[in-house]
Amino acid sequence: MSRDVITVSPDTSIKDVLQLLADKHIGGLPVVDATQTLVGVISETDLLWQESGVTPPPYITLLDSIIYLKNPATYERDLHKALGQTAAEVMTKKPITIAPHQPLSEAARIMHDRHIHRLFVRDDQGQVIGVLTVGDIIRAMAQP
């Protein structure tokens, strides 16, 4: 686990987030409020919408009604991410985290099941105290 966690605030511009990710060679950042409490995570995946754009959900019309074939709420969320200009507008809310006392095997299971590459470690007050990556788990597994 790395204890030197770089954070951004909800009002950090997307341009600054992109620059941090590129300069530090990292794939995601925790978003913290003024009290340093974790409020979200912004990752490379969240930012891909900025470049790739969003396709409206398919629908059919029947008797002057629109019937969506996919959830329109998902489209609205993705559109918001594609047009967002700050970390708060693009971040994933309710990030998946882990407590410092949880075993490494639990972290590995969460990452595997959720298809994520990093877990932010939070203390009892909700503040980020570290980040655990897949690489950290692999290095731990390689130890004798």
ABEGO torsion letter per residue (X at the ends): XBABBBBBBAABBAAAAAAAAAAAGBABBBBBBAAGBBAEBBBAAAAAAAAAEBBBBBBBBBGGBBBBABBAAAAAAAAAAAABABAAAABBBGBBBBBAABBAAAAAAAAAAAGBABBBBBBAAGBBABBBBAAAAAAAAABX
